Amino acid sequence: MIDCEHDLPITKQAEILKVSRSSVYYLPRPVSSADLEIMQRLDRLHLEYPFAGSRMLRGLLALQGCKIGRRHVKTLMRRMGIEALYRRPRTTKPEPSHKIYPYLLRGIEITRPNQVWAMDITYIPMAHGFVYLAVVLDWATRRVLSWRLSITMEAAFCVGTLEDALARHGRPEIFNTDQGSQFTGAAFTSLLASYGIAISMDGKGAWRDNVFVERLWRSVKYEEVYLRAYENVSEARNSIGRYLDFYNRRRPHSSLDDRTPDQAYFDLPPLRAAA
């Protein structure tokens, strides 16, 4: 999207596209092909066993014939933005400038569009690298409201995805995320507060608090990402975009009475009933 040879300065291009200049100038450190292969294996294992930490993942990799040290596994997990997910007491303090909000969805019946939105980030492997996918999801209907790809997990990437959803679909009553620094920072939470949206955050490491986004990641990866090897970011963006369009418009969900997310969000009957 950024054209370094264009007459318009890069600073202005970044401002128009609502991306940070740091992501434009960012040059990722090269990752070896061996590490990329291990990261793809870790991604699949984490999806299957979200409770597995570095010790267990090292053992699971060993069963696949992949010899790797635990410290190396932890390094790759940090790069991918994943950690073992399980309920545990909050023993660490957030950064002084980052407020952690309580989880607001426990015991609430979520039945209508725009009642609750959720957001998360996941690692997307490519043939020769990786990117991150951020999605805003309507909780009740499973509809993907906005999404973006980025080579970094910085806050501006998440703020831009949220701004897209708000511009296209109005605002929800509650917005739920995990406690990642991208979501606890002032740039993100102040945007939600400016719209009068109640902010909800998962318990630390509690994947079930945002379970519908986790289910979306499983669908995206097994039905799209793992079937392909994207050569570049542009190819990944186009292919994932086609899949998410299919997911919203044509993929029925049993939990939605066989309606698609679009049909549930816009209160339309299932195709067979319409026929």
Backbone torsions as a table, in degrees:
resi	resn	phi	psi	omega
1	MET	NA	-37.5	178.9
2	ILE	-83.1	126.0	179.7
3	ASP	-108.5	107.6	-176.7
4	CYS	-66.9	-19.7	-177.5
5	GLU	-97.8	1.9	-179.0
6	HIS	-73.4	152.4	179.3
7	ASP	-65.0	-30.1	180.0
8	LEU	-72.3	129.2	-178.9
9	PRO	-57.9	149.6	-179.7
10	ILE	-59.2	-37.2	178.5
11	THR	-58.0	-43.5	-179.2
12	LYS	-70.3	-39.1	177.9
13	GLN	-61.0	-43.3	179.7
14	ALA	-63.7	-38.3	180.0
15	GLU	-65.8	-42.7	180.0
16	ILE	-64.8	-41.0	-178.8
17	LEU	-82.5	-4.5	179.8
18	LYS	59.7	44.1	173.1
19	VAL	-121.9	151.9	-178.3
20	SER	-76.7	149.7	178.9
21	ARG	-64.9	-30.1	-178.7
22	SER	-62.6	-34.7	179.5
23	SER	-72.9	-26.8	178.5
24	VAL	-70.1	-43.5	-177.0
25	TYR	-87.9	-6.2	-174.5
26	TYR	-64.6	129.8	174.6
27	LEU	-115.2	105.0	-176.2
28	PRO	-63.8	143.4	175.6
29	ARG	-66.4	136.1	-178.5
30	PRO	-62.7	141.7	177.0
31	VAL	-113.3	131.2	-177.3
32	SER	-64.8	155.6	178.9
33	SER	-62.3	-33.1	178.5
34	ALA	-65.1	-43.3	178.6
35	ASP	-66.8	-37.9	178.5
36	LEU	-61.8	-39.3	178.0
37	GLU	-65.0	-42.0	179.1
38	ILE	-66.1	-39.0	179.1
39	MET	-62.8	-37.0	177.1
40	GLN	-66.4	-39.1	176.8
41	ARG	-65.6	-42.0	178.8
42	LEU	-62.2	-37.6	-179.9
43	ASP	-61.9	-44.3	178.9
44	ARG	-66.1	-43.0	-179.1
45	LEU	-65.2	-40.3	-180.0
46	HIS	-65.1	-35.9	178.2
47	LEU	-66.6	-36.3	-179.7
48	GLU	-80.3	-36.8	-175.5
49	TYR	-130.0	73.0	-174.6
50	PRO	-63.8	-16.0	179.8
51	PHE	-83.9	-7.8	-174.2
52	ALA	-76.9	127.6	174.3
53	GLY	-91.4	-171.3	-176.1
54	SER	-61.8	-36.2	-178.9
55	ARG	-65.3	-47.3	-179.3
56	MET	-68.4	-39.7	179.9
57	LEU	-64.2	-37.7	176.1
58	ARG	-60.6	-41.9	178.2
59	GLY	-65.6	-39.9	179.1
60	LEU	-66.6	-37.3	176.2
61	LEU	-65.7	-38.4	178.9
62	ALA	-61.5	-37.6	177.6
63	LEU	-64.7	-23.2	177.2
64	GLN	-90.5	4.4	179.6
65	GLY	85.5	15.0	-179.0
66	CYS	-105.6	109.3	-179.4
67	LYS	-89.3	121.0	-177.1
68	ILE	-155.0	145.3	179.4
69	GLY	-78.9	155.9	-178.7
70	ARG	-63.4	-38.7	-179.5
71	ARG	-63.2	-37.9	178.2
72	HIS	-66.6	-39.4	176.8
73	VAL	-60.1	-44.7	-179.7
74	LYS	-62.4	-39.5	178.7
75	THR	-62.0	-45.5	-179.7
76	LEU	-68.2	-35.9	177.3
77	MET	-62.8	-40.8	177.7
78	ARG	-63.5	-41.9	179.2
79	ARG	-62.7	-35.7	-178.8
80	MET	-82.0	-16.7	-178.6
81	GLY	78.0	32.2	179.4
82	ILE	-119.9	155.3	175.1
83	GLU	-152.0	163.1	176.6
84	ALA	-61.1	134.6	-176.2
85	LEU	-109.6	114.8	176.1
86	TYR	-164.2	156.6	-179.3
87	ARG	-72.1	126.4	177.4
88	ARG	-146.4	156.1	-179.1
89	PRO	-65.4	149.7	179.8
90	ARG	-80.9	103.3	-176.2
91	THR	-107.8	-6.9	179.9
92	THR	-112.8	148.3	179.6
93	LYS	-95.1	138.3	177.0
94	PRO	-70.1	168.3	175.4
95	GLU	-58.9	144.4	-176.2
96	PRO	-52.8	-34.1	-177.2
97	SER	-85.0	-5.3	-176.6
98	HIS	-110.0	109.8	177.6
99	LYS	-83.0	136.0	175.2
100	ILE	-99.4	124.1	-177.4
101	TYR	-93.5	153.3	-179.1
102	PRO	-73.5	159.1	175.7
103	TYR	-79.0	121.6	-171.5
104	LEU	-102.7	-3.2	-169.1
105	LEU	-96.4	-8.0	-177.2
106	ARG	-65.3	123.9	177.9
107	GLY	82.9	-0.3	-180.0
108	ILE	-92.3	134.4	175.2
109	GLU	-86.6	117.3	-176.9
110	ILE	-104.5	109.2	-168.5
111	THR	-128.2	-8.6	-172.5
112	ARG	-133.8	153.8	178.2
113	PRO	-60.1	147.1	177.1
114	ASN	64.1	15.4	172.3
115	GLN	-79.0	-46.8	178.7
116	VAL	-138.7	129.9	168.5
117	TRP	-109.6	154.1	177.1
118	ALA	-132.9	156.7	179.9
119	MET	-144.1	146.9	177.4
120	ASP	-157.6	170.0	178.3
121	ILE	-124.8	143.1	174.5
122	THR	-137.4	157.8	178.8
123	TYR	-82.1	134.0	179.1
124	ILE	-121.0	112.4	178.7
125	PRO	-75.4	146.7	173.6
126	MET	-124.2	178.5	-178.4
127	ALA	-63.2	-37.2	-175.4
128	HIS	-132.6	32.1	179.8
129	GLY	167.9	-154.0	-179.5
130	PHE	-160.3	160.4	174.9
131	VAL	-138.3	177.4	177.5
132	TYR	-118.7	139.4	179.0
133	LEU	-112.0	126.2	174.4
134	ALA	-111.1	139.1	-177.6
135	VAL	-136.7	139.2	167.3
136	VAL	-104.9	125.4	-172.7
137	LEU	-122.7	136.7	171.4
138	ASP	-80.3	122.2	-170.2
139	TRP	-63.9	-46.4	-173.3
140	ALA	-69.5	-35.0	-173.2
141	THR	-109.8	-6.0	-179.5
142	ARG	67.1	12.6	-176.3
143	ARG	-76.9	133.2	174.5
144	VAL	-78.5	116.2	-175.0
145	LEU	-90.8	-31.6	175.4
146	SER	-162.1	158.3	179.6
147	TRP	-157.8	155.9	176.6
148	ARG	-150.9	152.9	171.0
149	LEU	-107.8	149.3	178.3
150	SER	-150.9	153.7	176.1
151	ILE	-86.4	-8.5	177.6
152	THR	-132.9	164.5	-179.8
153	MET	-104.1	34.6	-176.2
154	GLU	-74.5	163.7	-174.4
155	ALA	-64.3	-36.0	-176.6
156	ALA	-59.7	-35.2	177.4
157	PHE	-61.0	-42.4	179.7
158	CYS	-74.2	-39.5	178.7
159	VAL	-61.8	-41.3	179.3
160	GLY	-63.5	-40.1	178.0
161	THR	-64.3	-42.1	178.0
162	LEU	-64.9	-43.0	179.0
163	GLU	-60.0	-39.3	177.6
164	ASP	-59.6	-46.4	-178.5
165	ALA	-63.8	-43.5	-179.5
166	LEU	-65.1	-38.6	-179.0
167	ALA	-67.9	-33.7	-174.8
168	ARG	-90.8	-29.8	-168.5
169	HIS	-128.9	13.6	-179.0
170	GLY	79.6	-140.1	-177.7
171	ARG	-139.4	150.9	175.3
172	PRO	-89.0	170.8	173.6
173	GLU	-78.6	-39.6	-178.0
174	ILE	-131.8	141.2	176.4
175	PHE	-122.8	124.0	-175.3
176	ASN	-114.6	135.4	175.7
177	THR	-140.2	179.2	168.4
178	ASP	-87.3	-169.0	-176.5
179	GLN	-97.2	22.9	177.6
180	GLY	-60.5	148.4	-175.7
181	SER	-61.8	-25.4	177.6
182	GLN	-63.8	-29.7	-175.3
183	PHE	-98.0	-19.9	-179.0
184	THR	-92.6	-12.1	-179.3
185	GLY	-68.0	159.4	-175.5
186	ALA	-63.6	-35.1	-178.2
187	ALA	-60.2	-38.5	-177.7
188	PHE	-80.3	-51.3	-175.0
189	THR	-68.7	-32.5	179.6
190	SER	-68.8	-32.3	176.1
191	LEU	-64.6	-44.7	177.2
192	LEU	-62.2	-44.5	-178.9
193	ALA	-62.9	-35.4	-179.0
194	SER	-65.1	-23.1	177.2
195	TYR	-95.2	1.6	-179.5
196	GLY	71.1	29.8	-177.8
197	ILE	-93.3	131.1	176.8
198	ALA	-70.9	132.5	-175.9
199	ILE	-100.0	127.9	179.5
200	SER	-124.3	140.1	178.6
201	MET	-131.7	139.6	178.3
202	ASP	-59.2	155.4	166.7
203	GLY	-62.5	149.3	-176.9
204	LYS	-55.3	117.3	177.8
205	GLY	73.9	12.7	-175.5
206	ALA	-97.2	89.3	-174.5
207	TRP	-65.2	-26.8	-178.2
208	ARG	-68.3	-20.1	178.5
209	ASP	-67.3	-21.8	179.8
210	ASN	-127.9	44.1	-166.4
211	VAL	-63.8	-31.7	-176.8
212	PHE	-71.1	-31.0	173.9
213	VAL	-69.5	-38.1	177.3
214	GLU	-62.0	-37.7	177.5
215	ARG	-67.4	-36.2	175.9
216	LEU	-61.9	-43.9	179.5
217	TRP	-59.1	-40.5	178.4
218	ARG	-61.0	-44.2	179.6
219	SER	-64.2	-47.6	-178.6
220	VAL	-59.3	-43.5	-173.5
221	LYS	-76.8	-44.4	-177.4
222	TYR	-78.3	-27.3	-177.5
223	GLU	-97.6	-10.8	-177.7
224	GLU	-137.0	-65.7	-168.0
225	VAL	-63.5	-48.0	-175.8
226	TYR	-71.2	-12.2	178.9
227	LEU	-88.8	-5.4	-174.4
228	ARG	-132.9	166.8	173.6
229	ALA	-133.7	89.9	-175.5
230	TYR	-62.7	133.6	-179.4
231	GLU	-80.0	-28.3	-177.9
232	ASN	-155.3	175.3	-176.6
233	VAL	-65.4	-38.1	-179.7
234	SER	-61.7	-43.4	178.6
235	GLU	-65.0	-41.0	178.5
236	ALA	-62.8	-43.8	-178.9
237	ARG	-62.1	-45.2	-178.2
238	ASN	-66.6	-44.1	-177.0
239	SER	-69.5	-43.7	178.0
240	ILE	-65.4	-37.2	177.2
241	GLY	-60.8	-42.1	177.4
242	ARG	-63.7	-40.6	-179.7
243	TYR	-65.7	-44.8	-178.3
244	LEU	-66.0	-30.9	173.9
245	ASP	-65.9	-43.5	175.3
246	PHE	-62.1	-42.6	-179.3
247	TYR	-59.4	-44.0	-178.7
248	ASN	-72.8	-44.0	-168.5
249	ARG	-94.6	-28.7	-168.3
250	ARG	-127.2	-14.3	-175.7
251	ARG	-90.6	108.7	-179.7
252	PRO	-74.0	151.9	178.0
253	HIS	-120.4	130.4	178.2
254	SER	-62.7	-33.5	-179.7
255	SER	-71.1	-12.6	177.6
256	LEU	-107.8	24.7	-177.3
257	ASP	58.8	40.9	178.1
258	ASP	65.2	19.0	171.3
259	ARG	-88.4	158.9	173.3
260	THR	-82.9	163.9	175.4
261	PRO	-56.5	-40.1	177.2
262	ASP	-60.1	-45.6	-179.7
263	GLN	-62.9	-39.9	179.1
264	ALA	-69.4	-40.7	-177.0
265	TYR	-68.0	-41.4	-177.8
266	PHE	-96.3	9.9	176.9
267	ASP	57.5	51.5	177.5
268	LEU	-106.5	151.5	178.4
269	PRO	-72.8	159.3	175.3
270	PRO	-63.5	157.6	-173.8
271	LEU	-59.3	-41.1	-176.7
272	ARG	-64.8	-35.8	177.9
273	ALA	-69.3	-41.8	178.8
274	ALA	-63.1	-39.1	178.8
275	ALA	-65.2	NA	NA
